[in-house]
Amino acid sequence: MQRQSYDTSSNPVIHVSAAGGDLQVAGWERLEFSLKSNGEELGVTRNEDTFEVQCDDDLILYVPQAASVSIDSVGGDMDLRAMEGPVQIGSVGGDLQVRSVGSLHIDHVGGDLNLRGASGDCQVNAVGGDSSVKDVEGNLSLMGVGADAYIRQVLKDVQVGAGADVVLYLDPEGKREYQISAGSSVLLRLPADTGATLDLTAGGPASIRIDMPKVDAAEVMAQGLGQVVLGNGESRIQISAGDEIVITHRAEEWASMAEFGPDAWDSHDFPGVPPIPPIPPIPPVPGLEGLGERINERLSGKLEKIGERLGEQTRRRTEASMRRAEAAIRRAEQKMRAAEQRSRFSGFSGRPKVVVDHNLKFRPVQPAADPVSDEERLTILRMLEEKKISLKEAESLLAALDGK
């Protein structure tokens, strides 16, 4: 494990050009920039309070909370948390988890996006899998979602585009703008006293279902396409869905809909993934029979896919650990051969060797210690292979044997 630390101001500029493996970035209250990596190449270039970082494997960064952070590319998964300064992310090959940040700009996430808590605006241009976003105090633009999008508690304007379903739990206040587009269905929960104008476009006349006070659901379903005014109509909500649109004021049945994926924020350095809790069944809504079952079926399929992705991530990390262990064994074997050659060619005669010291006095050379046997080294390597000792302990033992 390589470690480096640098003293900084309260708001340094951190630029990561590449992280070959997983990346974790966490803000802290210290005026210090600290890095840890298990890779072989960790490059840091400093120009006053600006840092350029490049790494070929997993990387962990601890930065002042007000730092400005930009990341070009991450090969694996990424965790980001406890940041107050702006964060820009280019490309993440795997999943991205974000918690407690300021403003955020993301170009592309190859896997799933899980965002919990942002005090500024958030812009996301593309997500390959699912997206779950909660507690955003600024504007949210979440476009190019390949699968489902789950959104809850965004205080300002929202723009969403997803290839499958979109589930939203919104509480419009004042003149807000919401633009929602889904390849499949849209499920929107609003407070009963919402003031908004709804512009709805769905797959057919029977594909729009509304369960709100003072709204004639039968008339809306008969129209199919059109405009619905709720209360004073102050906010504007535009929804386009390839399949169906469902709007309801009932809260409890949608409470768990925006929760999915692992949450690994309570420990450090890429902790294990806890089991995903099951989603409870959704009780039927009058006039919307069968919708809960269909949504639960889709979510069950999503959870199975998430489990498969987590297993694949575990497999990749296990293989990486095995490669590092094999490399360490090869280095140890090279040390063994080098030690054997040194003992073979050190020379020995019946007379003791002598050297001349700086006082021009002759003194005998102390005979070398007994060479380390191959059996002793192989015993250590076998213990490492059987995971009875760690890689670090094995290297320490081999180094101690070479020096005895």
ChimeraX attribute file (.defattr): number of C-alpha atoms within 10 A of each C-alpha:
attribute: neighborCount
match mode: 1-to-1
recipient: residues
	/A:1	8
	/A:2	12
	/A:3	11
	/A:4	12
	/A:5	12
	/A:6	13
	/A:7	12
	/A:8	19
	/A:9	15
	/A:10	16
	/A:11	18
	/A:12	23
	/A:13	21
	/A:14	21
	/A:15	19
	/A:16	21
	/A:17	15
	/A:18	20
	/A:19	27
	/A:20	18
	/A:21	23
	/A:22	24
	/A:23	28
	/A:24	20
	/A:25	18
	/A:26	19
	/A:27	21
	/A:28	16
	/A:29	12
	/A:30	15
	/A:31	18
	/A:32	16
	/A:33	21
	/A:34	16
	/A:35	18
	/A:36	18
	/A:37	22
	/A:38	18
	/A:39	17
	/A:40	12
	/A:41	13
	/A:42	20
	/A:43	11
	/A:44	14
	/A:45	11
	/A:46	11
	/A:47	8
	/A:48	10
	/A:49	14
	/A:50	14
	/A:51	18
	/A:52	16
	/A:53	18
	/A:54	18
	/A:55	22
	/A:56	19
	/A:57	21
	/A:58	24
	/A:59	26
	/A:60	22
	/A:61	19
	/A:62	18
	/A:63	29
	/A:64	25
	/A:65	24
	/A:66	21
	/A:67	23
	/A:68	19
	/A:69	22
	/A:70	19
	/A:71	20
	/A:72	15
	/A:73	20
	/A:74	28
	/A:75	19
	/A:76	23
	/A:77	23
	/A:78	25
	/A:79	20
	/A:80	20
	/A:81	22
	/A:82	21
	/A:83	27
	/A:84	20
	/A:85	20
	/A:86	18
	/A:87	20
	/A:88	17
	/A:89	19
	/A:90	15
	/A:91	20
	/A:92	27
	/A:93	20
	/A:94	21
	/A:95	25
	/A:96	25
	/A:97	21
	/A:98	22
	/A:99	20
	/A:100	18
	/A:101	25
	/A:102	23
	/A:103	20
	/A:104	21
	/A:105	17
	/A:106	20
	/A:107	16
	/A:108	21
	/A:109	27
	/A:110	20
	/A:111	20
	/A:112	28
	/A:113	26
	/A:114	22
	/A:115	22
	/A:116	16
	/A:117	19
	/A:118	27
	/A:119	18
	/A:120	17
	/A:121	18
	/A:122	23
	/A:123	17
	/A:124	20
	/A:125	15
	/A:126	21
	/A:127	28
	/A:128	20
	/A:129	23
	/A:130	27
	/A:131	29
	/A:132	21
	/A:133	24
	/A:134	20
	/A:135	17
	/A:136	25
	/A:137	19
	/A:138	18
	/A:139	21
	/A:140	24
	/A:141	19
	/A:142	23
	/A:143	21
	/A:144	17
	/A:145	27
	/A:146	21
	/A:147	21
	/A:148	27
	/A:149	28
	/A:150	22
	/A:151	25
	/A:152	22
	/A:153	16
	/A:154	22
	/A:155	18
	/A:156	20
	/A:157	20
	/A:158	20
	/A:159	17
	/A:160	22
	/A:161	24
	/A:162	28
	/A:163	22
	/A:164	20
	/A:165	27
	/A:166	28
	/A:167	23
	/A:168	24
	/A:169	23
	/A:170	19
	/A:171	18
	/A:172	24
	/A:173	13
	/A:174	13
	/A:175	13
	/A:176	17
	/A:177	17
	/A:178	19
	/A:179	16
	/A:180	22
	/A:181	22
	/A:182	26
	/A:183	21
	/A:184	20
	/A:185	26
	/A:186	27
	/A:187	21
	/A:188	21
	/A:189	22
	/A:190	20
	/A:191	16
	/A:192	17
	/A:193	14
	/A:194	22
	/A:195	21
	/A:196	23
	/A:197	18
	/A:198	18
	/A:199	16
	/A:200	19
	/A:201	22
	/A:202	23
	/A:203	18
	/A:204	16
	/A:205	15
	/A:206	17
	/A:207	20
	/A:208	27
	/A:209	23
	/A:210	21
	/A:211	20
	/A:212	19
	/A:213	15
	/A:214	9
	/A:215	13
	/A:216	13
	/A:217	16
	/A:218	13
	/A:219	11
	/A:220	20
	/A:221	17
	/A:222	14
	/A:223	14
	/A:224	18
	/A:225	18
	/A:226	13
	/A:227	15
	/A:228	17
	/A:229	16
	/A:230	19
	/A:231	15
	/A:232	11
	/A:233	16
	/A:234	18
	/A:235	21
	/A:236	20
	/A:237	22
	/A:238	16
	/A:239	19
	/A:240	21
	/A:241	26
	/A:242	19
	/A:243	19
	/A:244	22
	/A:245	25
	/A:246	17
	/A:247	16
	/A:248	20
	/A:249	18
	/A:250	15
	/A:251	12
	/A:252	9
	/A:253	15
	/A:254	19
	/A:255	14
	/A:256	13
	/A:257	21
	/A:258	20
	/A:259	18
	/A:260	21
	/A:261	24
	/A:262	17
	/A:263	17
	/A:264	15
	/A:265	15
	/A:266	6
	/A:267	8
	/A:268	11
	/A:269	14
	/A:270	16
	/A:271	11
	/A:272	12
	/A:273	12
	/A:274	10
	/A:275	10
	/A:276	14
	/A:277	11
	/A:278	11
	/A:279	14
	/A:280	11
	/A:281	13
	/A:282	19
	/A:283	14
	/A:284	13
	/A:285	14
	/A:286	7
	/A:287	12
	/A:288	13
	/A:289	11
	/A:290	12
	/A:291	16
	/A:292	17
	/A:293	14
	/A:294	12
	/A:295	18
	/A:296	16
	/A:297	12
	/A:298	13
	/A:299	17
	/A:300	14
	/A:301	12
	/A:302	18
	/A:303	17
	/A:304	11
	/A:305	13
	/A:306	20
	/A:307	16
	/A:308	12
	/A:309	16
	/A:310	16
	/A:311	12
	/A:312	12
	/A:313	16
	/A:314	14
	/A:315	12
	/A:316	13
	/A:317	16
	/A:318	12
	/A:319	12
	/A:320	14
	/A:321	13
	/A:322	13
	/A:323	12
	/A:324	16
	/A:325	17
	/A:326	14
	/A:327	12
	/A:328	18
	/A:329	19
	/A:330	12
	/A:331	12
	/A:332	20
	/A:333	17
	/A:334	12
	/A:335	15
	/A:336	19
	/A:337	12
	/A:338	12
	/A:339	14
	/A:340	16
	/A:341	11
	/A:342	12
	/A:343	15
	/A:344	11
	/A:345	8
	/A:346	9
	/A:347	8
	/A:348	11
	/A:349	6
	/A:350	5
	/A:351	7
	/A:352	11
	/A:353	13
	/A:354	12
	/A:355	11
	/A:356	10
	/A:357	9
	/A:358	7
	/A:359	6
	/A:360	8
	/A:361	9
	/A:362	11
	/A:363	12
	/A:364	11
	/A:365	10
	/A:366	9
	/A:367	9
	/A:368	9
	/A:369	9
	/A:370	8
	/A:371	15
	/A:372	17
	/A:373	11
	/A:374	12
	/A:375	9
	/A:376	12
	/A:377	19
	/A:378	15
	/A:379	11
	/A:380	19
	/A:381	22
	/A:382	14
	/A:383	15
	/A:384	20
	/A:385	17
	/A:386	10
	/A:387	10
	/A:388	12
	/A:389	14
	/A:390	14
	/A:391	19
	/A:392	12
	/A:393	13
	/A:394	22
	/A:395	18
	/A:396	12
	/A:397	16
	/A:398	20
	/A:399	13
	/A:400	10
	/A:401	14
	/A:402	15
	/A:403	10
	/A:404	10
